[in-house]
């Protein structure tokens, strides 16, 4: 068994594999997150190659079914089936993932295509899934954390989150501000409460900009993005107004039946503790001065 360690949001991810993990197995961005010594909080991914026999009659009840994913629950354990096609009539399988109750360990079986992809290298996800957030969103929900559709930056030592769905301007504002701070990720950001403080964490799930960072920072303010002809910032005072937008822009786990209560509590805490603003901006870059002039 071959092993490597990676760290994101204060969580160590130990990747075990029957096949050798080389310096080129995963995309170069993972070098930023690779560590030699595991931390106290360890999540384990076990990769095996070749699919086992799978009997749906023994898999438990279906809790999610939307191509290409089917999720079964049985005795508080979960089985994820990643099909090869979005066509519901095509039942060929890319992966079978067995997850324990708290998602601290998953065992993944890969078909021949995924096995060859692993050997060729440059994989963009440690799970070999289309994205690791399928798995990590569950891990975070059990650790006072979540993903947001957002760009995150550290500016003058302060952590800022710029939230918005596709087309809102996350990558645009990151490019405008990149000379004034450090981009953590331009599309998916992790927020986690640790030691009574909210922090933002860089991760490898980037969007248009292939810029990521393993850095983190205390979260000082959240901006909801609005492209405009002018540059101005409006504070949001009502917690419920903040909560509605935060929920809409949260990246929700596929297996959401265990997710809602803990995540709603987290959202309410963020809304009550972190200053939030509507940010209206154009592309002249002058919004930077208005951001740093705020005193959260």
Helices and strands as residue ranges (DSSP letters): E 2-8, E 11-17, G 28-32, E 34-35, E 42-49, G 56-58, E 61-66, E 69-74, E 77-83, E 93-99, E 105-110, H 112-120, H 133-141, E 145-155, E 158-163, H 170-177, G 178-180, E 182-185, E 188-194, E 197-201, E 216-227, E 232-236, H 239-249, E 250-251, G 256-258, H 260-273, E 275-281, H 287-292
